[in-house]
Amino acid sequence: MVVDPRLSINQATIKYADLATALRVTQDAGVQAIGVWREPVHEVGLDVAARMLTDSGLRFTTHCRSGFFTMPEGPARRASIDDNRVAIEEAATLAAAGAPGSTAVLVLVAGGLVDGSRDLIGARERVREAIGELVPDAAAAGVQLAIEPLHPMYASDRCVVSTLGQALDIAADFDAATVGVTVDTFHIWWDRDVLASIARAGAEGRIATYQVCDWKTPLAADVLLSRHYPGDGVIDFASLTRAVEATGYDRDIEVEIFKEEIWATEPLEAVRRTAAGFAAAVSPHLLESRS
């Protein structure tokens, strides 16, 4: 099977693989790029992780994930902001270590409502304020912060930013080179305004990363673990991918899957199945290819 040169494996898809294994199976499957998660990087240390990435010859696409700053001012919020600053430096280091074409993108998940709160509007405003604090650090490091809207079912506990439009409204206060958005099919496919929002994101130069996986019901008991290989569910990858491509987006495209059955699959086999699903469901709609 010919692997699409724009496919990137987000490390969450093979969650139980350590960094060395994730890099190896991505290479062995013929995939050219990887998005990594902070926890596996911390297990080996940033300097070691950067050397491993360089040795792999893979492009670096995103660093996942940071954010979680909806709490009111106080020690917890200060700790979160400080940790986000660390994540920015990690993203810059890893992007510099990746092969040519790597992108210094840090994915931000806003966080949910704090215990006892019903103030959704206020929580979103605290997200805006937190990003404002982080912008100077991100700009200095050459990192693009990518606000990721999550499906509304996660609004209470994980992410108060639920639509691409909401993410763009927050990003609008800041330079697009420093604050963009994550376009993730799992989270936005249902939105009647999604195509217009993608066009807006492109016009504003804010698509930092395009992530794909599929939606299929019934959802798992833990709805966080309900993602599927591209093509195994109901998402219209044709319209979404063509809309993203029409903006001029030409970066790598990540497959990010959270699903126990896929995590239990041997990692190399999971990457190969991911590549096959991507080739069938996403590749036919791409306008730009890497050489």
C-alpha positions as CSV (number, residue, x, y, z in Angstrom):
1,M,0.0,0.0,0.0
2,V,1.2,3.5,-0.9
3,V,1.1,5.7,2.2
4,D,-0.1,9.2,1.7
5,P,2.9,11.5,2.2
6,R,0.7,14.0,4.2
7,L,-0.5,11.5,6.8
8,S,0.7,12.1,10.3
9,I,0.1,9.7,13.1
10,N,-1.0,11.4,16.3
11,Q,0.5,9.4,19.1
12,A,-2.8,9.1,20.9
13,T,-3.8,6.6,18.2
14,I,-1.2,4.2,19.6
15,K,-1.5,5.4,23.2
16,Y,0.2,2.5,24.9
17,A,3.3,2.7,22.7
18,D,6.2,4.6,24.3
19,L,7.9,7.2,22.3
20,A,10.6,5.0,20.9
21,T,8.0,2.4,19.8
22,A,5.7,5.1,18.3
23,L,8.6,6.6,16.3
24,R,9.7,3.1,15.1
25,V,6.3,1.8,14.0
26,T,5.4,5.1,12.3
27,Q,8.6,4.8,10.2
28,D,8.1,1.1,9.6
29,A,4.6,1.7,8.2
30,G,6.0,4.2,5.8
31,V,4.4,7.3,7.4
32,Q,6.5,10.4,7.3
33,A,5.2,12.5,10.2
34,I,4.1,12.2,13.8
35,G,2.3,14.3,16.4
36,V,3.5,13.6,20.0
37,W,2.0,13.8,23.4
38,R,3.6,15.5,26.4
39,E,3.5,12.5,28.7
40,P,5.6,10.1,26.6
41,V,8.1,13.0,26.1
42,H,8.3,13.6,29.8
43,E,9.0,9.9,30.4
44,V,12.3,10.1,28.5
45,G,13.0,13.8,29.0
46,L,12.8,16.6,26.4
47,D,16.4,16.5,25.2
48,V,16.3,12.7,24.7
49,A,12.9,13.0,23.0
50,A,14.3,15.6,20.6
51,R,17.3,13.4,19.7
52,M,15.0,10.5,19.1
53,L,12.8,12.5,16.9
54,T,15.8,13.8,14.9
55,D,17.1,10.2,14.5
56,S,13.7,9.0,13.3
57,G,13.8,11.4,10.3
58,L,10.1,12.1,10.9
59,R,8.4,15.4,10.6
60,F,6.9,16.8,13.8
61,T,3.3,18.1,13.4
62,T,1.8,18.9,16.8
63,H,2.5,18.8,20.5
64,C,-0.5,17.5,22.5
65,R,-1.8,18.9,24.6
66,S,-1.9,21.9,26.9
67,G,-4.5,24.4,28.0
68,F,-7.0,23.6,30.9
69,F,-7.1,27.1,32.2
70,T,-10.8,27.9,32.9
71,M,-10.4,28.2,36.7
72,P,-10.6,31.6,38.4
73,E,-7.5,33.5,39.4
74,G,-5.5,31.7,42.1
75,P,-2.7,29.1,42.6
76,A,-4.3,26.5,40.3
77,R,-4.6,29.0,37.4
78,R,-1.0,30.2,37.9
79,A,0.2,26.6,37.9
80,S,-1.7,26.0,34.7
81,I,-0.3,29.1,33.0
82,D,3.2,28.1,34.0
83,D,2.8,24.6,32.7
84,N,1.6,26.0,29.4
85,R,4.7,28.0,29.1
86,V,6.7,24.8,29.6
87,A,4.7,23.2,26.9
88,I,5.4,26.0,24.5
89,E,9.1,25.5,25.0
90,E,8.7,21.7,24.4
91,A,6.8,22.3,21.2
92,A,9.6,24.7,19.9
93,T,12.3,22.2,20.8
94,L,10.6,19.3,19.1
95,A,9.7,21.2,16.0
96,A,13.3,22.2,15.6
97,A,14.3,18.5,16.0
98,G,11.9,17.2,13.4
99,A,12.6,16.7,9.7
100,P,12.2,19.7,7.3
101,G,8.5,20.6,7.1
102,S,7.9,20.2,10.8
103,T,5.4,22.6,12.4
104,A,5.7,24.2,15.8
105,V,2.1,23.8,16.9
106,L,0.8,23.4,20.5
107,V,-2.8,22.1,20.7
108,L,-4.8,23.8,23.4
109,V,-7.9,22.2,25.0
110,A,-9.6,24.9,27.1
111,G,-10.8,22.9,30.0
112,G,-14.4,22.5,31.4
113,L,-16.4,24.3,34.0
114,V,-14.9,24.3,37.5
115,D,-16.8,22.4,40.2
116,G,-20.1,24.1,41.1
117,S,-19.9,26.6,38.3
118,R,-22.6,27.3,35.6
119,D,-20.7,30.3,34.2
120,L,-20.0,29.1,30.7
121,I,-19.5,32.6,29.3
122,G,-17.1,33.5,32.1
123,A,-15.1,30.3,31.5
124,R,-14.7,31.1,27.9
125,E,-13.5,34.6,28.7
126,R,-10.9,33.2,31.1
127,V,-9.7,31.1,28.2
128,R,-9.2,34.2,26.2
129,E,-7.4,35.9,29.0
130,A,-5.1,32.9,29.5
131,I,-4.2,32.8,25.9
132,G,-3.4,36.5,26.0
133,E,-0.9,35.8,28.8
134,L,0.7,33.0,26.7
135,V,1.0,34.9,23.4
136,P,4.3,36.7,24.2
137,D,5.9,33.4,25.1
138,A,4.5,31.6,22.0
139,A,5.6,34.4,19.7
140,A,9.1,34.5,21.1
141,A,9.4,30.7,20.7
142,G,7.9,30.7,17.2
143,V,5.1,28.4,18.3
144,Q,1.5,28.6,17.1
145,L,-1.1,28.0,19.7
146,A,-4.0,25.9,18.2
147,I,-7.3,26.3,20.1
148,E,-9.2,23.1,19.7
149,P,-13.0,23.1,19.9
150,L,-14.5,19.9,21.3
151,H,-17.9,18.4,20.7
152,P,-20.5,20.0,23.1
153,M,-20.8,16.8,25.1
154,Y,-17.5,17.7,26.6
155,A,-18.3,21.3,27.5
156,S,-18.9,20.7,31.2
157,D,-15.8,18.7,32.0
158,R,-13.2,19.1,29.3
159,C,-13.7,22.0,26.9
160,V,-16.0,25.1,27.1
161,V,-15.1,25.9,23.5
162,S,-17.5,23.8,21.4
163,T,-17.5,25.2,17.9
164,L,-14.9,26.3,15.4
165,G,-16.7,29.7,15.4
166,Q,-16.2,30.1,19.1
167,A,-12.5,29.2,18.8
168,L,-12.0,31.7,16.0
169,D,-13.8,34.4,18.0
170,I,-11.2,33.9,20.8
171,A,-8.3,33.7,18.4
172,A,-9.4,36.9,16.7
173,D,-7.8,39.0,19.4
174,F,-4.3,37.8,18.5
175,D,-2.0,37.5,15.6
176,A,-2.8,34.5,13.4
177,A,0.9,33.4,13.3
178,T,0.7,32.9,17.1
179,V,-2.9,31.8,17.7
180,G,-4.7,29.5,15.3
181,V,-7.3,26.7,15.6
182,T,-7.4,22.9,15.4
183,V,-9.9,21.6,12.9
184,D,-10.8,18.1,14.2
185,T,-13.5,16.2,12.3
186,F,-14.7,14.3,15.3
187,H,-15.6,17.4,17.1
188,I,-17.1,19.7,14.4
189,W,-18.7,17.4,11.8
190,W,-22.2,18.0,13.2
191,D,-22.1,21.8,13.1
192,R,-24.3,23.4,10.4
193,D,-21.9,26.3,10.2
194,V,-18.8,24.2,9.9
195,L,-18.0,24.8,6.2
196,A,-18.4,28.6,6.6
197,S,-16.2,28.4,9.8
198,I,-13.5,26.5,7.9
199,A,-13.6,29.1,5.2
200,R,-13.3,31.9,7.8
201,A,-10.4,30.1,9.5
202,G,-8.6,29.9,6.2
203,A,-9.3,33.5,5.3
204,E,-7.9,34.5,8.6
205,G,-4.8,32.2,8.2
206,R,-5.7,30.3,11.4
207,I,-5.8,26.6,10.5
208,A,-2.9,25.3,12.5
209,T,-3.6,21.7,12.1
210,Y,-6.2,19.4,10.5
211,Q,-7.0,16.2,12.5
212,V,-9.3,13.4,11.3
213,C,-11.0,10.4,12.7
214,D,-14.5,9.1,12.4
215,W,-17.8,9.2,14.4
216,K,-19.9,6.1,14.8
217,T,-22.8,5.3,17.2
218,P,-23.5,3.9,19.7
219,L,-20.8,5.8,21.6
220,A,-18.7,4.1,24.1
221,A,-19.7,4.3,27.8
222,D,-16.7,6.6,28.1
223,V,-17.6,9.0,25.3
224,L,-14.0,10.2,25.2
225,L,-13.1,6.8,23.7
226,S,-15.5,6.8,20.8
227,R,-13.3,7.6,17.8
228,H,-12.9,5.3,14.8
229,Y,-10.6,4.9,11.8
230,P,-11.4,7.3,9.0
231,G,-14.1,5.7,6.8
232,D,-15.6,3.5,9.6
233,G,-18.3,5.9,10.6
234,V,-20.6,8.7,9.3
235,I,-18.4,11.7,8.9
236,D,-18.3,13.3,5.4
237,F,-14.6,13.6,4.9
238,A,-15.1,14.7,1.3
239,S,-16.8,18.0,2.1
240,L,-14.7,18.8,5.2
241,T,-11.4,17.9,3.6
242,R,-12.2,19.8,0.4
243,A,-13.2,22.8,2.5
244,V,-9.9,22.7,4.4
245,E,-7.9,22.3,1.2
246,A,-9.7,25.2,-0.5
247,T,-8.2,27.5,2.1
248,G,-4.7,26.7,0.9
249,Y,-3.9,24.5,3.8
250,D,-1.0,22.3,2.8
251,R,0.4,20.9,6.0
252,D,0.3,17.4,7.2
253,I,-3.0,15.9,8.4
254,E,-3.1,14.0,11.7
255,V,-5.2,10.9,12.5
256,E,-6.0,11.1,16.2
257,I,-8.0,8.2,17.7
258,F,-9.1,7.5,21.3
259,K,-10.5,4.0,21.4
260,E,-9.7,1.0,23.6
261,E,-10.0,-1.6,20.9
262,I,-7.5,0.3,18.7
263,W,-5.1,0.9,21.6
264,A,-5.2,-2.8,22.2
265,T,-4.1,-3.5,18.6
266,E,-0.4,-4.1,18.0
267,P,0.9,-0.6,17.3
268,L,2.4,-1.3,13.8
269,E,-0.9,-2.9,12.7
270,A,-2.9,0.1,14.1
271,V,-0.7,2.5,12.1
272,R,-1.2,0.4,9.0
273,R,-4.9,0.3,9.4
274,T,-4.9,4.1,10.0
275,A,-3.0,4.6,6.8
276,A,-5.4,2.4,4.9
277,G,-8.4,4.3,6.2
278,F,-6.8,7.6,5.5
279,A,-6.0,6.5,1.9
280,A,-9.6,5.5,1.3
281,A,-11.5,8.3,3.1
282,V,-9.3,11.4,3.0
283,S,-6.6,11.1,0.4
284,P,-9.0,11.3,-2.6
285,H,-10.0,14.8,-1.5
286,L,-6.6,16.3,-1.1
287,L,-5.4,19.0,-3.5
288,E,-1.8,19.3,-2.2
289,S,0.7,16.6,-1.8
290,R,4.2,16.5,-0.5
291,S,7.0,15.2,-2.7
